[in-house]
């Protein structure tokens, strides 16, 4: 097991449903859907796990129990569904009523498969695309579900590779953007990495209707595991790596597609070291050219310009991982210690809130 993988520590809370803010009365508005609500997977004080949604006043709107630790989720466009996927190896995903937290469905992975923590919907909200793996042969796939048939599995797309993780949808409405990590694991071996010498990571572009792979972009080094992805409103595609080589090396950890290949970003030596060879989230802001990335291993979050690679903000945030975009051009970063920190270009990081929860890697 990775010694640097985030551990959900127990929080001291006065009641599971009574979160309050410190320092501010309102959180900033999110961009996009549900600007008044945040949601994320949490660890509970008694060692159990849940999914929690809170409003801009820091009040927990609902908190739903889950059977095991969850990782990330997505909201169904035009509908009132919020989904969360169990952390890899995930045997199921959950569908909640976004207003009340009532569990509507728990969808199990077919025998021989497991989910890896991420999914995304088609623009009309009907089709759900989830990254998954057939763990015995180590084959990465995209599983397709019909939300209008109570999330019935209707198709499977082959990735011709190992270890898919995050996927998102290009603004063209048709292209899935997928981070293929290249790392072979098996549930029987507690996430031990079985193929570090022969990894073949890639950033993959796939037609969501046919499942055809229309682009495959390998990183410069075969141990730059391509895990997390984001796309700007202009269609610029970004990928974040988790380097699997020697710890003393400091390779680039972020890249974007330019001129048919991956252009990798390298920052100053101090920043490269602070990122700890591990990026847990990358997010392109829809209102500008800014990109945010967070490393729980290095306890560092950064903001840089996509076009030039110029670093415009850096903050030390212990166990930071989740990122949300804020209306007006800033970012919100969550930490496993309950902090919510606002990052802005050219401005010091600003603590917005400290909530009595332990957030997992992603905010929705």
Buried (B, 14 or more C-beta within 10 A) or exposed (E): EEEBEBEBEEBEBEEBEEBBBEEBEEBBEBBEEEEEBBBBBBBBBEEBBBBBBBBBBBEBBBBBEBEEBBBBBBBBBEBEBBBBBBBBBBBBBBBBBBEEBEBBBBBEBEEEBBBBBBBBBBBEBBBBBBBBBBBEEBBBBBBBBBBEEEBEBEBBBEBEBBBBBBBBBBBEEBBBBBBBBBBBBBEEEEBEBEBBEEBBBBBBBBBBEEBEBEBBBBBEBBBBBBBBBBBBEEEBBBBBBBBBBEEEEBBBBBBBBEEEEBEBBEBEEEBBEBBBBBBBBBBBBBBBBBBBBBBBBBBBBBBBBBEEBBBBBBBEBEBBBBBBBBEEBBBBBBBBBBBBBBBBBEEEBBBBBBBBBBBBBBBB
